[in-house]
Amino acid sequence: MSTPLQLKLPNDLHYLPIAQAFIRTVAERTGFSGSALGQLELAAEESIANVIKHAFDEEESDTFEILCEQIPRGLRVTIKDKGIPFDPGQVPVYSPAGGVKDDNFAGLGMFLIRSLVDDCSFVNRGPAGKETVLIKYLQEGEDPPVDAPQPRRNVAAPEVVKEKLDYEVRLMRDNEAIEVSRCAFKSHGYSFFDDHIYSPKKIIELNHSGQMVSVVAVTKENVFMGHAALLYQESGDEIAELTFVFVNVEYRGQGIFNRMMEYLFSLPKPRRMDGLYAYAVANHVFTQKTMARYGINDCGIQVATSPESWKFKGIPGDPSQRISVVMSFKYLVPPQRLTLYPPAHHRAMVEKLYRNIGAEHDYVVPERSVLEGLSGPSDIHCCENATEGCIEIFLKCYGAESARDVRRLLRKYCLMKMASLNLFLPLQHPATFFLVEEIERAGFFFAGILPHARNGDTLILQYLNNVDLHYEKISAYSDMAKEILAYIRAHDPNENL
């Protein structure tokens, strides 16, 4: 079967000629002509007029939809509306034998529709409205025209080039930005979490401003193979995200990922960069392995941060739940020794995560009197990603009602039906030691740490808004990632209901 063609129109009889022209054009392209074409047109006209006249109140303004779908040797026309339910069994049965003398034409329209097509059905779909479905087959001797649209077939993925190629890794040139966008689409469709990657103009602007550093792999003939980037999310950030890493399917297995990483690390940085971090998807372990190979070590896991519809073309994985990511971090300059205030019940894990990324700090229990010194409003910065259904909340400075402010934001984003909330709390502020437990009572739970975030070194808490999550479907590669996952699962209140 072909992909249905769709047309949406207002419930106004003035638009009936447009609906008729649409169905007639599709029918002609399917191969209908002569009397068969006229019969289908008349049946569709009567059906659409019935919807416009009877499905809605006279003063009600709404729309209905027509779908035309080519089927083997025929056409299916579906008229969908969300008007009043309809029971065809309640329509009087018209009998042409009665003649006009009876002056009774009740049921004539239904009689005409059924006699003009090969099959007619009426389906009530509850809140989804109702459908009138007409099916008409080509007559003997009629065939679809040679140039008629053919049913869409699955197109095989490009064959992987097996012989080793000689290629170059270098900085992206402006005229290659379009190839970066195309590669992103080939790898992920339009499901990538940051839509900047689909705009060549934006890619060029980010690189010229120094906010992003893009490297590409190209063959000796300048055929595009892959892309990787370091991206500062905000102008004041002192760490960059390793992101937009993808390789065209046909060139996987050439070691491109590794060479792009090495080249990125060797480049002079456009501005201060104390470290880099990465989010490796956890529905497979390929990217996690690469992070480990380059000493970008695990420091947390954010569960269910991206929709299950996110695509990974050519890579196996379980697409049956929202996608989780393993967070990893690498210092690019020796870390300073800090005084941190992790809550007592997470201190051991926080220390372990810092040791895993190569940092030693002083962990202190503060005096409770620090809470008395909190005053004024909280300084909270939120980054909303509606496409992902995910929110990042950075608490930059505590105020007199910070815990309550977090709960207000929680309510706001739950009402907006955001699936995942990630809260970044400053570990260098002593109030974090006391307020984490109060915030966790609202349903937040441990997710990890992130050094040098926009509010300093941070403890990450997470909240899931009615997400059906199965931890056994999350793939963790390193021993540390497996330990983090088990720790998160043990503290997730949804898992312990």
N, C-alpha and C positions, 0 to 999 in steps of 0.2 A: 504494500500500500504506500501511496505517496503522502507527504506531509500535507495536512489540511490547509486550504486557503481560508482566511477568515475576514469577515467584514462586520463591523459594529455600526449600527444606525440608531437614530432616535425613533421612538414609537410614534411616528407621524406619517400619515399616508402620502405626504408629499415626497417622501424618500422611497416610495415603492418602486418607481422606475429605476432608481439606482440599484436596488436589490435585484430587480429582474435582469438588468444588464449584466450584473456580476455573475449571476447563475447561468445566464445564456452564454457568456464568454467562456466560462469554465466548461460548460457542457459541450460547446463546439470544439474546444481544445481536446476534450475527451473522445470526440468522434461522433457526437449526436448531430443529426440533421433532420430535415423534413418533419414528418408528423411526430416522430418520437421526441424531437427537440421541442416542438410545440406543446406536446402533452406534459413534458417535464416542467416547462415554463408555466403552464396554466396551473398545475398542481402546486408549484412553489408560490405562485401569486396568491392563490386562494389560502394557503397555509400562512403566509406572511400577513395577509390582510386580516385573518382571524386573530393573529397575535396582536396586531396593532389595535384592532377594534375591541377585542374582548379580554385581553390579558391584563389591561390596566384600566383604572378609572379614567373618565374623560379628561379630568384636569391634571392627571398624574403625568409627570415628565420623567421618562426613563429611557433605557436603550434595550435593544435585543441584538443577538449575534447570529450570523449565518456562517456555517462551515461547509465547505465543499471538499470532498475527499474522493479521489479516484480509487476505485476498487477494481478487481479483475472483471474486465468487460462491462464496466458500468460506473455509476457515480452515486455517492451518498451525499445527500443534502440534509444538514441538521440545523434547525432553527431553535435557538436557545433563548429563553427569557426568564425573568424572575418575577413574573406576574402571578395572578391568582391561579391556584391549582385547577386542573382540568381532568374530568373523567369522561373519556370518549364513550363509555358504556351508558352514560346518561343522555346521549344524543339520540333523538328519534331515528329509526331506520327508515330511510327514504326508499320508496318503491316506485320506479318509473312506470310500472303497470297501472298505477292509480290515475295517471293522466293529469292534465291541468285542471279538469273540472272540479277536482277536490279542493283546489285553491290551498293546497298544503305542501309547502316546499321545505318544511323542517327536515334537516338532515341532508339537504341537497348538496351543500358544500362538502360535507364529509364523504358523501357518495362519489362526488366528482374526483376528489383527491385520491380515494382508494382505487377508482377505476382507471386513473391516468398513470399510475406508477405501479411497479411490480411489488413493492412492499411499503407499507406505511405504519408507523408505530408512534405512540405517545407515551412519554415516560415522565413521571413526577419524581424529582430528586430532592424533595424536602427543601432545606434552606438553599440548596444550589439551584432551585427553580425547576423548570420543566423543559422538555425537548420534544419537538416534532421531527421525526426522522423519515425521510423519503429516499427510497432506493429505486433507481431506474437502470435497466440493463440495455446494452446495445442490441439492436435487432439482428437477425440473421443477415449476413452479407455486409454488415457494417463493421468497420475495424477502426481502432484509434489511428489518427493520422501519423505518418512516419515521424514527423517532428514533434509529436505530443510529448509532454513531460513524462519521463519514465520514473517508476518507483525508485526511491533513493536506496542505494545499496551501501553496505558498509565498506568504507575505503580502508584498505590495508595500511597499516603504519609504514612509514619509510623503512626500508631495509637498513640494518646497522652495517656500516662500513667496517669490514673485518680487517683489511690490511692496514698497517700502521701508516699514518699520514704525517707528512712534514708540515707543521703549522707554526704560527707565530702568536704570541700573547703580548699585547701592548695596550696602551690607553685607547679608549674609544675615540673615533673621529666623529664629527658632527653628522656626517652623512650616513653613519651607521646606527644612529639612534632609532631609525625606523626598523632596522633589523632586530634591535633589542626588543622593541615592542612586539614584533612578530614572533620572536622566540618565546617571549613570555606567554603569548596567546597559545602557541603550539604546545607549550609545556603545561599550562594551567587554564586554558580558556580565558574567560573574563572573570575568573573567581579569585584572582590575586588580591591579597588584603590591601595593598596600596595601589590605587588606580593611577598614580603618577607614571607607573611603568608602561602604561598604554598610550602615553602622550609623548611622542618624540620631541616636541617642542619643550615640554617640561623636563625631560631627561637632559636635554642640552643646557637649559637654564640652570639646573641643579649642578651640573658639572662645571659650568663657567663660574658659578658663584663659589665653588669650593665646598658646597654642602654635600656633594656626592662625588665619589671618585669611581669611575666606571672603567673596567678593563674588559677586553674582548679577546676571543681566540678566533683566528681566521686562517684559512688555508693559504698556501703560497699564491693561489689565484684570487685571494681576497674574498673567498666564500665564507660567510659568517657561520661560526660554529657554536659559540656560547658567550656568556656574560656573567660577571660578578661585580659587586660594588660594596664600598663602604659608605654609609649614609649617616650624617648627623640629623637626628630627628628634629632638634630644636637649635636655634642659633647659638644658645649659650652652652650647649652640651660639650662635655670634655671627653666623652666616649662616643664611639660610632658603632652602628649596627652593620654586621656583615650580612648582606641581603641581596635579593634579586639574583640569586645564583641559579642558572639553568643552562643546560646544554641541549642543542637540538638532538632529537632522538637518534638520527642516523650517525651521529658522531660520539655517542656514548661508548665508553671502553677505550678511548684514546688518551686517557689521563688528563683531560682538559681541566677538570675541576681542580686537581692538585696543582697544576701549573698556574692557573689563574690565582689560586690562593697564594702561592709563593711570590708571584709578581706583585700582588696587592701589598703583601707584607714588606716587600723591598722598596716600595715607593716612598719618597718624602711626603709627609702628610701636609695638607693645605693649611692646617692650623693645629692647635693643641689637641692631642689625642692620647690620653692616659691609658686607654684600654679599648678593647672592642668586645662586643657581645653578639651572640647569635641565637636564633630560635630554630631548632632542628625539629621538624615534624616527627611525631611519635607514632604514626601509623606504619612506618618502616624505619629501619636503622641505618640506611645508607648515609644520610647526611650526618647523623650522630657519629658514625665511624670517622668521617673526614674531620669533624671538629676535634675529636680525640687525637687524631694523627698530628694535628698542628698545635697541640697544647692548649686548645680552647676548651677548658674543663667545665664540667657540669656544676651548676650552682642553684638549680631549681627546676620545677616543672609546673607549667600552667596548663591545667586540664580544661578541655572543651572550649578553647578560645576561638576556634574558627568553625564555620559551618561544615557539615559533612559533605556538602556539595563541592568543596574545594577539590580541584582536580590535580592528579599527578599522572600525566599521560606516559604510558610505557613503564610505569613503576607499580608493582603490586602493592596492595594494602587493603585494609578493611574500611570501606566507606560507610559503614552502618551507624556511625555515631559522630558527634562533633569531634574535631581534630584537636589533639593535645600537642604541646611543644615542650621540648627539653631546652632549658636556658643554659647557656654556657658563656664563660668569660675568660679573657686573657689580658693580663696587665702588659702594657707596652713600655711602661716605666716602672722602676721598683716601687712597690706600694709603701706609703708612709704608715707608721704604726699609729693607730687611732684608738681613742677611748670610745667604746660602744656600749649601749645599754639594751641588749636583747632581753626579752621577758624570761624569767627563770625557767619556765617549762619548755622553752625552745633553745635555751642557751647552748646545750651540748650539740645540737644539730647545726646551729649557726657557726659555732667554732669549727666543726668538721667541714662545713662547706667552705669557709675561708681558707682552711688549710689545704683543701682540694684545689683551690685556685692560686695558692702560693702566697697567702698573706697571714701574718700574725698580728693580733691586736690585743688590747687590754679590755676585758669585759668586766663592767663595774655594776654593783647594785647601788642605785642612788637613794638619797633620802626622800621620803614621801612628801616632804615639804615643797619639793619642786612643783607639785601640782597646785599649791596655793599661789605660786607666782604666775600661773597662766592667766592671761587677761586679754581682752579685746577679741576681735574676730579671728577665725582660723584662716590661714592662707592655703587654699586648696586649688589645684589646677587639674582639670579633667580633659582627657582626650577621648572623644567619642568616635567609634567606628561602627556606624550603623550597618554597613555591609557585612561585617564580621559578627555583629551582635555582641560586641565586646567594648568595655570601657576601661581606661586606665585612669586611676585617681592618685595624684601625687599630693600628699600632705606636706607642704613646704614648711609651715610654721604652725605650731599648736596655738589654739586660742582657749578661751574660757569654756567653750562647749564643743570641743573637737569631736568627742565620741558621739554626741548628739548630731553634729553636722554630718558625720559619716552615715549615721542612720537615716538622716533626711535624704542624702544622696542615694542611699540604697533603695529607699522607697521610690524615689523619682525614677531611677533606672529600671526597677522592677516593673513599674507601671508602664514604662516605655517598652517593656518586653525584651530588654537586653538580656542575653543569656549568661554572660560571664563578666564579672567585675573584678578588676585587679587593683588592689590598694597598696601603694608604696609608702611605707612609714619610715621616717628618718631614724636610723639606728644611733646617730650621734646626739640625739636629743633624749635626755633622761626620762621624759614623759612617756616615751615608747614602752619603757619597762613596765609601767603601770597600766597603760590604757589598752594594750593588746587584748588582755583577757576580757575587758568590757566589750570591745569591738567583736571579739570572737563569739560572745554570747548572742550577737545579732545574726550569726550564721557564717561569718567569715572563718577561713581556716588557712593554715600555713601553706605557702607555695615555694618559698626560697628566699634568696638574697640577690641584690644587684648593686655592686660598687659604683661609685661615681655617677649615680643617677642625677637628675636635675634637682633633687632635694638631698644630695649627699649619698652616703652608703645607706641602703634601704633594706628593710625587711618587707617581703611581699606576702600579703594575705589575699585570699581569693574567695569570691562568693559565686555560687551557681544558682541561677534562677530557673528552677523546675527543669533541669537538664537530666535526661536519662543517660547516665554514664556507667559504663562497665569497665572497671579498671583492668580486667584481664585482657582487654582489647588494645591496651596501650603498650607499645613496644619500647622498652628501655634497653640501651646497648651496654653501657658501662656498669661496673659494680656500684659506683656512686649513684648513677641514675636509678638503678633498681632499688637502692636503699632509700633514695628520696621519694620514689613512687610509693614504697611501702609506708614510709613515714606520713606522707600526705593522706594516703588512704586511711590510716589509723586515726587521723585527726579530722577527716571530712565528716561533718555531722550528718550529711545525707547518707553516707555509707553505714552509719551506725544507728539509723532509725529503728 
